[in-house]
Amino acid sequence: MSTIKVTNIHDTSNNVSLVTDNAGIKTDKLTGNSSASSISVVAEGGSTTTNLQQGLAKAWVFGSDAAALTKSFNIASGTDNGTGDYTYAITNDMDSANFACTVSGAGGGRRYAVNMARAAGTFTLKLFDDNEAAADNPNAGKVHGDLA
């Protein structure tokens, strides 16, 4: 667990909106949410953090042509279902299957990808070549929506 120590926090008009003293936070100065329970913070690369808010990707993956995770965020594993057919499991599920999922081929060659299925905890993509034949290829996907 981390600790943040401050003396004063000022609002945009430079008014003190939170004052601390030796006994802790003087709650009579707090307005709005007094806890961070509504904000999820995830560490990225050690010291940087990102608030998981509307509009930010909730999961993304760069997978190999065998669905191995090359780089990912909030993706537990990948499954190679057959030629050009990949399913990725989301570590922290979405609230339903109603989320946006963008997929693409990510390696050499001309490939296009289609998101074939979504569930709260997974998404499936298929890759095709110029002749509309299924084709193995490194691939990528990202997920936008609401976490469960």
N, C-alpha and C positions, 0 to 999 in steps of 0.2 A: 504494500500500500504506500502511496506517495503522500507527502504533506506539503501544502502550499502555505507559506507564512508571509503575511502582508500587514502593514499598518493601516493604510487607507486605500480604498478603491473609489475612484471618481467616475461620475457619469460623463456624458459627452459635453455637458455645460461646465465641467470641472467642479461640480458640487460633490461633496463627500457623500456617497450613498451607502457605505459600509465602513464602520469604525471598529477596530479591534482594540482590546486592552489585555492586561495580564490574565484576566479571568476568561478570555475567549471572545466570541463574537457578541456584540451588543445587538440583539435581535430587534430592538425597537427601530433600528435604522434600515432593516431589510424590507424590500418590497418585492412582490412577484414570487417566483419559486424560490424557496429557501433551501432546496436540496438539488443535487445533480441527478436524482433518480430518473428523470425524464431524458437524460442525455447519455448516450453510450459513447465511450471513448475507446478507441482501439489503437494500440501502438503500431507504428509503421517504421521499420528499419531502426529500432532502438529508441531514440528519444523523441521523434516527431509523433504527434497524435492528430487524429482526424475525427471530428464529430460525425456520427452517422446520421445525417439529416436527409430530408427529401432531396432528390436529385443526384445524390452521390451513388456511385456503383456499390451495391451491397455484396457483390461477388464478381470475380473475374478469373479467367484461366487462359494460359497459353499452354496447350497440350501437344504432345508429340503425335506422330502418325500411329502410335499404339495406345493413345490416351494417357500416357505417363505425364504427370504434372511437371512441366518445365519451370513455370512460375505461376503463382496463383494467390488469390486472396479469398478466404471464406469458402474454399473448395476442399472437400475431404479426400476425394479420389476420382479417378476416371476409369471408365470401362470401355474396352474396344469390343463392340457388338458385331463386328464384321467389317467388310470393306467399306471405308468411308463413313461408318456409323459409330458415333461416340456418345456416351452418357456420362455426365459429371454430377457428382453428389455434392450438394451444398452443405457445408458444416453447420451453420445456424440457419435453419429453415426460413423460407419466406412465409407470410401469413396465409397464402393460398397459391393456386396455380396462375393467378391473375397478376403476372408481372411481365415487364418487358425484357426480352432476351435478344441480344444482337450477337450474331455468330459470323465467322469468316474463316476462309482458308488462310493460313499464315506462313506458308512455305513457298518454295519454288513451284513453278508451273502455274497454269491458269486454272483456278478452281473457284467454284462458288459454293456457298454453304446455305443450308436451310435449317431453321429451328423446327424440329419435327414434333417435339412434345415437351410439356412442362408439368411439373408437379411441385408441391411446396418444397420438396427437398432435392429435386433433380431437374436437369434439362438435357435434352437429346438434340444433337445436330448431325446432319448428314452432309457429306461433301461430294460434289460431282465435277467431272471434267467438262471440256467444251462439247463433248458428244453426249452429254447427259448420262454418262456411265458413272456409277459409284467409284470413288477414288480415295485411297489413303493419302493423307497429307497432314502436316502439322496444322493445328487449328487454334482458334481463339473464340472466347465467348465472354459476354458481360451481362450482368443482371441488375436491373433497376426495379425498385418497388418497395414494399413494406416488409420488414422482418417480422417474424412471428412474435 
